[in-house]
Amino acid sequence: MAILVDENTKLLVQGITGSFGARHASLSLDYGTKLVAGVTPGKGGQKFADFVPIFDTVAQAVNETGATASAIFVPPPFAADAILECVDAGVELVVAITEGIPVMDMMRVKEAMKGSKSRLIGPNCPGLVTPGRGEKSHGGCRIGIAPGYIHKRGNVGVVSRSGTLTYEAVWQLTQLGYGQSTCVGIGGDPINGTSHLDVLQMFNEDPETEAIIMIGEIGGTAEVEAARWAKENCKKPIAGFIAGATAPPGRRMGHAGAIVGGEEDTAQAKKRILAECGIAVAETPSDMAKTLLELWGK
Amino acid sequence: MNIHEYQAKELFDRFQVPSPIGKVASTPEEAAAAAKEFAGAKLVIKAQVHAGGRGKGHFKNGFQGGVHLIESPEQAAEFAGKMLNETLVTVQTGEAGKVVRKVMVAEAVDITHEYYLAILMDRSTSRPVIVASTEGGMSIEDVAHNTPEKIIRQFVHPILGLQAYEIRKLAAALNLHGDLAKQFGKLLSNLYKLFISLDCSMLEINPLVTTPDGRVLALDAKFGFDDNSLFRHPEIVAMRDKEEEDPREVAASEYDLNYIGLDGNIACLVNGAGLAMATMDIIKHYGGEPANFLDVGGGASKEQVTAAFKIILGDPNVKGILINIFGGIMDCNVIAEGVIAAAKETGLPIPLVVRLEGNNVEMGKATLKASGLNIVSADTMSDGAQKIVAAVA
């Protein structure tokens, strides 16, 4: 099962002819992901890696190949348009990797997506991975920029705003012998398509996911909303970590959304609320997997 | 990025948001000319720096106060001469103070009532929110804490924009009637246009005032711009004043490094914003104090690593460095080579602990070991943090 994507998911990549998009499209192919199409306006008719057809529009790519997910690598000024093009073409899962999209663009996109059948992950995110069953998790679905080989097929769901901190958690789990059902990077921007809460709900419903790691950071209240929901509704053990305990207030810490605005969005406040909601909060980022295993009774 | 008061005034004029008349000056002559132009009005001269507490500050030349009432063009020139190119120290500048390059001559407004008015991007609803209060001129955090019922919020539809009835609701809630309500409506409508057109993340007017002669004016403003949108606002980028920023942060921005200076003595160099924050946290957890936040990004080049090293070593407080890299896609050996090249170029006068993980990590560790440099290798984040804290203790 896993959530959102599995080994049969047909993927298209928007911006497949740019260096960033091409590199990660190749890595997804190497991982065994079913990459069926690329989209770059003006380059329709060409091939990527000698066999993946490139189209001018997302609608053409969907009609010709049956792709149901898209990874967006287009530059920030054109990214909002790329997302809306997916919505128009009926793409079910839209994963915006692009960093630096204007917040007002995302505000309008989010409003425009209401009532559509598309789900947006990101932007400014590492994407998501459902590990495969082969060696070094080969054969899974890798959408985005995460390193495939650190994963292992298993039963822990991981959700995070940060890329490298997700890899850290995944690698800790894999080193200790515990695999992942799906790892989702929801992105570090203030307005994003899918929240911690959305992903927790999916993990809760997924029979393959037995335990969850939720990683957050300073800024906003998304982790707190997820934790409060989990307290009442989630049947599975959750470990958490919140980055930014030492961040000075009012400064943007790399991620556009990582800024302390008030009393409730500090790392200390979030950790306290997570713990009150029954989530085991890791003391350091080195202990994320260990903290989960202790709670889980492993 | 922050902007100066006179630049905020320029933006208000462009969008027809009423504010007190005023003019910027770079010389005593210009200040006198401005005072002459506004003759008849009660005037004030204000030092232009990115810091609050100007009125109660002092100049290093002994002159008291960065804000003064002026009574004549001659006095404007005299005060401007004592402020321009001099260093102003306020509660917000620290001991070093800020050099004043410009002054503003502006109308000193008589006030009937002070209000608070702000437009922010609200994350949880993904839409702009207007925040207003009859309790202006003081810290809005205090108002929200002590009298939350006096904070009025109006959410705005992201696509429809601000509606006339929403403005009327706000005016009524602020007890503004008749012509004042009309003026307020026009001001807010133009302010909202400014907020959207210039991709602001925050726009705060504190105070917004009514005057005895029946005007509604934006007296003091604070702007926040969405960094992601600056590519489409070259006129805002041109307002950046690098002299007002931390020189380490200016140097970092030239190499596309995400750097924020802090007060501790353990520097860190990390790939990824979340991991960089977590690295600061774990240094603190083991009893150290982080000297900075530094995210070199997912695809750092040798040049960037070298530049990062130089910035770190340029901070006299730094007594040790922790490098924490999760090289998922990046080859750890390439990073190791970058670190060695940087250390050889800059020298390595203080302890360096390197934690490498990920792609080709064994080779990377071997390269570090073979370099002959005094680099301590660590296996995990906690191992690295403990080693660097011990090394600087």
Interface residues (C-beta under 8 A of the other chain):
Chain A: L27 P76 P77 G100 I101 P102 V103 M104 M106 M107 R108 K110 E111 A112 I145 A146 P147 Y149 I150 S160 R161 S162 G163 T164 L165 T166 Y167 E168 W171 G188 P190 I191 I215 E217 I218 G219 G220 T221 A222 E225 F241 A243 G244 A245 T246 A247 P248 R251 R252 M253 G254 H255 A256 G257 A258 G262 A267 E283 T284 P285 S286 D287
Chain B: M121 R123 S124 S126 R127 P128 E141 H157 P158 I159 I196 D199 S201 D226 D227 N228 S229 F231 R232 N258 I260 L262 V270 N271 G272 A273 G274 L275 A276 M277 A278 T279 M280 D281 I282 I283 K284 H285 P290 F293 D295 G298 F326 G328 I329 E357 G358 N359 T380 M381 S382 D383 A385
